[in-house]
């Protein structure tokens, strides 16, 4: 690996590899199919962890005590070709031994009868849809049409992609692993989406259909895998292995994520309002100045933060034009070339007198000339741009999974570390006038507490503030009084619902760690035992 794995990443890779070797063994010995998931908060480095797992899978790894699988074949599947391309680039960036020939994008010209060992093949929903050239000529509910009508296959292709998958599964020397990226998508909900073509394709890929058997090993990766886990738990004939869950507190401690997430959710929703756009522009200007001061002082390359303007699926050109007018009025240094969009039209668009060019989502992070990005859904899942620091969204949102994924796009630290002494550089601002406030509050609690319940200790170092009020120092107070105030000792009051035993053991740990009381843990447990014996003699004699 080119990157040094953090401790929590190493643990997750170890546990994932343990599952993969179990699943492989049971597939070849008993024909059993298995599934498990990797859950890690957005920004934890899931792609880096996957890269380490793939290197071990193909080449072995002494550190993980893992022997290579000479017949390993990996399908990396998502519903977005842009997301696949970004993942492919990041795998090459992170891994020493994986190159472009090992990471294969399956195009319409693919003509092999089965996948080759030692490679990762990138597939997306569109490539498996009924109109795709890779699928044409195959009957998913029965035998291959081409056995009867060979001429139905385009470009003289001898095998459809479904037959390639079947041949790979049936080869006793190969093991097919399916990695479902952003595994919460396509698993179906109670809505009509459960019957969508996307959902059908993913389920057919996982469970098999017609002459194509179920894929032996399925590995779901996402920050929100509840839907995936539910689908796997009820999948007919598929066993589940222990899911791998990364402690969000360890990710926060690593400095990879922003400490403060500021959410502006107005009580009253207005029109496509310029007030929030003006406020967002002021914040990105403030952030830009703070980053310039820091990078100049440290002798670092410039870090140019990004502002996102998220619009509805069918935005009115005059609304976007008015928002851009507001941005240019507030941001005098901004130029037309600093604005880009990632709409599905994939061409230069005009909004009033503004001309905005198209860019691919995966290119935004490295194209520092882009300072304002106009987007619809392209940034909601899988998109990676750590320099995005301010967002104003005029899209409605209620689904908690969707909100979690969207906010997750904004929490990565640009330099992959915490910036000491400057709260502005460790914060992100999101203005969400049309988001459901209760859903946002629920997501905020989840982001702060992770797997903990409300009222217990949360993720140390992380704050999510909804509609915060900025309190400025009283200018009439003398400076020397503030100096004395800053030097006063302070102590955080324990939470009212905090459990006494947990508080005692935490105090013992801190006393021992700071060298104030040796064997503090033993002393604490001895005191608890004394108390328990006293209660026992009182109530049970």
GIPE-V309566 format. One record per residue. N is the residue number from 1. PSI is psi as a letter, one per 20 degrees, with the letter a starting at -180 (NA if undefined). OMEGA is omega as a letter, one per 40 degrees, with the letter a starting at -180 (* if undefined). NEAR is the number of other C-alpha atoms within 8 Angstrom. Layout:
BEGIN
<<N:PSI:OMEGA:NEAR> <N:PSI:OMEGA:NEAR>>
END
This chain:
BEGIN
<<1:p:i:10> <2:h:i:7> <3:q:i:7> <4:p:a:5> <5:p:i:7> <6:r:a:7> <7:g:a:6> <8:h:i:10> <9:g:i:12> <10:g:i:10> <11:g:a:8> <12:g:i:13> <13:g:i:12> <14:g:a:9> <15:h:i:9> <16:g:i:11> <17:h:i:11> <18:g:i:8> <19:g:a:11> <20:g:a:9> <21:h:i:8> <22:g:a:8> <23:g:i:14> <24:g:a:11> <25:g:a:8> <26:h:i:11> <27:g:a:11> <28:h:a:9> <29:h:a:6> <30:i:a:6> <31:j:a:7> <32:q:i:12> <33:q:a:14> <34:r:i:12> <35:q:i:14> <36:r:a:14> <37:q:i:13> <38:o:i:14> <39:p:i:13> <40:p:a:12> <41:q:i:12> <42:p:a:12> <43:i:a:11> <44:i:a:10> <45:l:a:8> <46:h:i:10> <47:h:i:9> <48:g:i:12> <49:g:i:13> <50:h:i:10> <51:g:i:12> <52:h:i:11> <53:g:a:11> <54:g:i:8> <55:g:i:14> <56:h:a:12> <57:g:a:13> <58:h:a:11> <59:i:a:9> <60:r:a:12> <61:o:a:11> <62:h:a:6> <63:h:i:5> <64:j:a:6> <65:l:a:7> <66:p:i:11> <67:q:a:9> <68:q:i:10> <69:o:a:9> <70:i:a:8> <71:j:a:9> <72:p:i:14> <73:p:a:15> <74:p:i:12> <75:p:i:12> <76:o:a:13> <77:p:i:13> <78:r:i:13> <79:j:a:8> <80:o:i:8> <81:h:i:9> <82:g:i:9> <83:h:i:11> <84:g:a:14> <85:g:i:9> <86:g:i:9> <87:g:i:9> <88:g:i:9> <89:g:a:8> <90:h:i:10> <91:g:i:13> <92:h:a:11> <93:h:a:7> <94:h:a:11> <95:q:i:14> <96:g:a:7> <97:i:i:6> <98:p:i:11> <99:a:a:7> <100:h:i:7> <101:h:i:7> <102:i:a:9> <103:n:a:12> <104:p:i:10> <105:p:a:7> <106:o:i:9> <107:r:i:6> <108:i:a:8> <109:j:a:6> <110:p:a:7> <111:j:i:7> <112:q:i:7> <113:i:i:9> <114:r:a:10> <115:q:a:9> <116:q:i:6> <117:q:i:9> <118:j:a:11> <119:q:i:12> <120:p:a:11> <121:p:a:12> <122:p:i:12> <123:q:i:14> <124:r:a:12> <125:g:a:13> <126:h:a:7> <127:i:i:12> <128:j:i:12> <129:r:a:10> <130:i:a:6> <131:i:a:6> <132:q:i:11> <133:h:a:8> <134:h:a:11> <135:h:a:14> <136:p:a:12> <137:j:a:10> <138:p:i:11> <139:o:a:9> <140:i:a:9> <141:j:a:7> <142:b:a:7> <143:r:a:10> <144:p:i:10> <145:h:a:11> <146:i:i:11> <147:h:i:7> <148:h:a:6> <149:m:a:7> <150:h:a:8> <151:i:a:7> <152:i:a:9> <153:p:a:11> <154:q:i:8> <155:k:i:4> <156:k:i:6> <157:p:a:8> <158:h:a:7> <159:q:i:9> <160:r:a:12> <161:h:i:9> <162:h:i:9> <163:h:i:11> <164:g:i:13> <165:g:i:11> <166:g:a:12> <167:h:i:10> <168:g:i:12> <169:h:a:13> <170:i:i:6> <171:o:a:7> <172:i:a:7> <173:i:a:5> <174:q:i:12> <175:o:a:12> <176:p:i:13> <177:p:i:13> <178:p:i:13> <179:o:i:12> <180:o:i:12> <181:q:a:10> <182:m:a:14> <183:i:i:14> <184:i:a:11> <185:p:i:8> <186:j:a:9> <187:i:i:13> <188:q:i:11> <189:a:i:8> <190:i:a:6> <191:a:i:6> <192:i:i:7> <193:h:a:9> <194:h:a:12> <195:j:a:8> <196:r:i:8> <197:h:i:7> <198:g:a:9> <199:g:a:13> <200:g:a:10> <201:g:a:11> <202:g:a:11> <203:h:i:10> <204:h:i:9> <205:g:a:10> <206:g:a:10> <207:i:a:11> <208:r:i:12> <209:p:i:11> <210:c:a:10> <211:i:a:10> <212:o:a:10> <213:r:i:10> <214:q:i:10> <215:p:a:14> <216:g:a:14> <217:p:i:13> <218:p:a:13> <219:o:i:12> <220:p:a:15> <221:p:i:14> <222:r:i:16> <223:h:a:10> <224:n:a:12> <225:j:a:14> <226:g:a:7> <227:g:i:13> <228:g:a:13> <229:h:i:10> <230:g:a:8> <231:g:a:9> <232:h:a:11> <233:h:a:9> <234:j:i:6> <235:p:a:8> <236:p:i:5> <237:j:a:6> <238:p:i:11> <239:q:i:10> <240:q:i:9> <241:r:a:8> <242:p:i:6> <243:q:a:8> <244:o:a:11> <245:p:i:8> <246:p:i:13> <247:o:a:9> <248:h:i:10> <249:h:i:9> <250:h:i:9> <251:g:a:14> <252:g:i:15> <253:h:a:9> <254:i:a:9> <255:j:a:11> <256:i:a:14> <257:q:i:15> <258:q:i:15> <259:h:a:10> <260:p:i:12> <261:o:a:13> <262:o:a:13> <263:p:i:13> <264:o:a:12> <265:n:a:12> <266:q:i:8> <267:h:i:6> <268:p:i:5> <269:p:i:7> <270:a:i:6> <271:a:i:4> <272:n:a:6> <273:q:i:8> <274:i:a:9> <275:g:i:6> <276:h:i:9> <277:g:i:12> <278:g:i:11> <279:g:i:8> <280:g:i:14> <281:g:i:12> <282:h:a:10> <283:h:i:10> <284:h:i:13> <285:g:i:9> <286:g:i:8> <287:g:a:12> <288:g:i:10> <289:g:a:8> <290:g:i:10> <291:h:i:13> <292:g:i:10> <293:g:a:8> <294:g:a:8> <295:h:i:12> <296:g:a:10> <297:h:a:7> <298:i:a:6> <299:k:a:6> <300:r:i:7> <301:q:a:6> <302:q:i:8> <303:o:a:9> <304:o:a:9> <305:q:a:12> <306:q:i:13> <307:p:i:14> <308:p:i:13> <309:o:a:12> <310:p:a:12> <311:r:i:12> <312:r:a:8> <313:h:i:6> <314:m:a:5> <315:q:i:8> <316:p:a:6> <317:h:a:9> <318:h:i:8> <319:g:i:9> <320:g:i:10> <321:g:a:12> <322:h:i:9> <323:g:i:11> <324:h:i:9> <325:g:a:8> <326:g:a:11> <327:g:a:11> <328:h:i:9> <329:g:a:7> <330:h:a:9> <331:n:a:10> <332:h:a:6> <333:i:a:4> <334:q:i:7> <335:r:a:6> <336:h:a:8> <337:i:i:8> <338:j:a:10> <339:p:i:13> <340:r:i:13> <341:r:i:11> <342:k:i:14> <343:q:i:10> <344:i:i:4> <345:h:i:4> <346:l:i:8> <347:r:i:6> <348:p:a:8> <349:q:i:8> <350:p:i:9> <351:n:a:11> <352:c:i:7> <353:j:i:6> <354:p:i:9> <355:p:a:9> <356:p:a:13> <357:q:i:10> <358:q:i:12> <359:q:i:10> <360:p:a:8> <361:h:a:10> <362:i:a:11> <363:i:a:8> <364:g:a:11> <365:g:a:10> <366:i:i:5> <367:n:a:7> <368:i:i:8> <369:h:i:6> <370:o:i:12> <371:h:i:11> <372:p:a:11> <373:p:i:13> <374:p:a:13> <375:r:i:13> <376:e:a:11> <377:i:a:6> <378:i:a:10> <379:j:a:11> <380:h:a:10> <381:p:i:9> <382:i:a:8> <383:p:a:11> <384:o:i:7> <385:n:a:10> <386:h:a:12> <387:j:i:12> <388:o:a:12> <389:i:a:15> <390:p:i:14> <391:p:i:13> <392:p:a:13> <393:p:i:13> <394:k:i:12> <395:q:i:9> <396:q:i:7> <397:p:i:9> <398:h:a:9> <399:p:a:7> <400:h:i:10> <401:g:i:7> <402:g:a:10> <403:g:i:12> <404:g:i:9> <405:g:a:13> <406:g:i:11> <407:h:i:8> <408:h:i:11> <409:i:a:18> <410:i:a:12> <411:i:a:14> <412:q:i:15> <413:p:a:14> <414:h:a:8> <415:j:i:5> <416:k:i:9> <417:q:i:10> <418:q:i:11> <419:o:a:7> <420:q:i:5> <421:j:a:4> <422:o:a:7> <423:h:a:8> <424:h:a:7> <425:i:i:9> <426:k:a:12> <427:q:i:12> <428:q:a:12> <429:p:i:13> <430:p:i:12> <431:o:a:12> <432:m:a:12> <433:h:a:13> <434:j:i:11> <435:q:i:12> <436:p:a:9> <437:h:i:8> <438:g:i:6> <439:g:i:11> <440:g:i:11> <441:h:i:9> <442:g:i:9> <443:g:i:11> <444:g:i:10> <445:g:i:11> <446:g:a:9> <447:h:a:8> <448:h:a:11> <449:i:a:13> <450:c:a:13> <451:i:i:5> <452:q:i:8> <453:q:a:7> <454:p:a:6> <455:h:i:7> <456:r:a:10> <457:p:a:8> <458:b:a:8> <459:o:a:11> <460:p:i:8> <461:i:a:7> <462:p:i:10> <463:p:i:8> <464:o:a:12> <465:p:i:10> <466:p:a:9> <467:l:a:9> <468:q:i:8> <469:p:a:4> <470:p:i:4> <471:o:i:4> <472:q:i:4> <473:q:i:4> <474:o:a:5> <475:i:a:5> <476:i:a:4> <477:p:a:7> <478:q:a:7> <479:h:a:6> <480:h:i:6> <481:g:i:8> <482:h:i:9> <483:g:i:8> <484:g:a:8> <485:g:a:7> <486:h:a:6> <487:i:a:6> <488:p:i:6> <489:q:i:4> <490:q:i:4> <491:p:i:4> <492:p:i:4> <493:q:i:4> <494:q:i:5> <495:q:a:7> <496:h:a:4> <497:i:a:6> <498:q:a:11> <499:p:a:6> <500:g:a:6> <501:g:i:6> <502:h:i:8> <503:g:a:9> <504:g:a:9> <505:h:i:10> <506:g:i:8> <507:g:i:8> <508:g:i:11> <509:g:a:10> <510:g:i:8> <511:g:i:12> <512:g:a:13> <513:h:a:7> <514:j:i:7> <515:j:a:7> <516:h:i:7> <517:o:i:8> <518:q:a:7> <519:k:a:7> <520:h:i:11> <521:g:i:10> <522:h:i:7> <523:g:a:8> <524:g:i:11> <525:h:i:8> <526:g:i:8> <527:h:i:8> <528:h:i:8> <529:h:i:8> <530:g:a:8> <531:g:i:8> <532:h:i:8> <533:h:i:8> <534:g:i:8> <535:h:a:8> <536:g:a:9> <537:h:a:8> <538:g:a:7> <539:i:a:6> <540:j:i:5> <541:NA:*:5>>
END
